[in-house]
Amino acid sequence: MKKTLLLTTALIGNLLILGSVQAQTTITGELKMAYKSVEGLSSGARSSSGFTSERQINIASKGKLNNGLDYAAGFSLEQDGDETTTAIDGREGNYFNIISGNTTVTVGMDHILNGDYAIVPRAGAPMNEEIGVYGTATVRTSGAVAGLQYSQSLGDNNEEMGIGIIQTIPSVGRLAVNYVPRSDDKASTADTAVPVSVGVPAYSIFFVGDLGVKGLQVALEQAGTNKNGTEVSDEKVKAFGASYTMGDFSFGAERQKFTDVSNSETKTTEFGLTYKINNNASAGVGTIKTESKLASGAPIANDEEIKYLQIGYNLGGYSTQLSVIDTENVGHVAVADGKAYVLKFATKF
């Protein structure tokens, strides 16, 4: 649904600020459900299966300020799983934007361009959404690893409150620079309280664009979080990737290198290929390989490998997706091999 609001005054506390501004407010949403089945992962392990769900409501407003600049603001409310036990996540896509031509100044979280951008072409969602922690919580600190090590957004700090600039460069792409004063600041303190944030500064630089070449997409990222007084290393991520569309085929690759606070490393390489069957259907295959090193530089044995096949179909009001996923050495454990099957339905409104 859409609502248009005509705002003639704004009341802040006891101050009445006079002015005339027209704002357009939209309310949109998304509902996703999936049936997932996982086999294997350890010797003799039984299969796990069942339904998953996610619901999200987005509220956005845009208009002009009385000084002639454009503005945009918004937030999202997300809920995963059972509504009787799962709280609403209000830390989704909170932002205030001031816009002048090709330049946007933003204050917010989970909104600015970041490494969660899908540069590798797929016919469905990334594997960390499809199989998540894969039966055990992901651990990646001080050289200790457990659970699925691959994550498309590994090392990003965009889910903390930051101040950023997004610059559109015509015929080239978009560049985003984000600064996070406190890495633990998720704006989760009540508005009547004074926050006590002890986190350290963090930053991210992200570029995505076609460089003026039709069919090409390039993504570059560098991000980091300063170490505290007890940590050995700054947390760092560097990533680069590219995709190219030629007719009904799209293919691409991405390399991501993450260094944790102990100076341990995780390096992930993904390749993907999709084919547009018709205007409503597409199919894709891909491979992901994750290698890790201890703080000493010694490699961790048993590289984690994922192979996937995805088929997507648009039914108009609904979209459907089938993923068949084969994994080896999850969390670098030699016997942690398994298969996963995901049938997902989604709709937007």
Secondary structure, DSSP 8 states (H G I E B T S, - for coil): -EEEEEEEEEEETTEEEEEEEEEEEEEEEEEEEEEEEEEESSTT---EEEEEEEEEEEEEEEEE-TTS-EEEEEEEEEEES-TTT---EEEEEEEEEEEETTEEEEEEES-S--TTS--S--SS--HHHHTTTTTS--EEETTEEES----TTTT--TTS-EEEEEEEETTTEEEEEEEES-TT--S-S-TTS--------EEEEEEEE-TT-TTEEEEEEEEEE---TT-SS-EEEEEEEEEEEETTEEEEEEEEEEE-TTS-EEEEEEEEEEEE-SSSEEEEEEEEEEEEE-TTS-B-SS-EEEEEEEEEEE-SS-EEEEEEEEEESGGG-TT--EEEEEEEEEEE-
